[in-house]
Amino acid sequence: MPHYYFSEIWTPFKFVGIRLFRDDNMDLWIKFWNMRRRRIRK
């Protein structure tokens, strides 16, 4: 399983529990509340 380094992108959606992340390959990931992160396909 690959290992990723994430940096969180601040958005107003964070107040309702939706968080966006960028990994070290500059792919975009999304996380809803306490669910796992999912990659957003290009």
GIPEZI-V335190 format. One record per run of one state. SS is the DSSP state (alpha for helix, beta for strand, coil for the rest). FROM is the first residue (numbers start at 0). LEN is the number of residues. If there is no record, write none. Layout:
ss = (SS:SS)
from = (FROM:FROM)
len = (LEN:LEN)
//
This chain:
ss = (coil:beta:coil:alpha:coil:beta:coil:beta:coil:beta:coil)
from = (0:6:9:11:16:17:22:27:32:37:39)
len = (6:3:2:5:1:5:5:5:5:2:3)
//
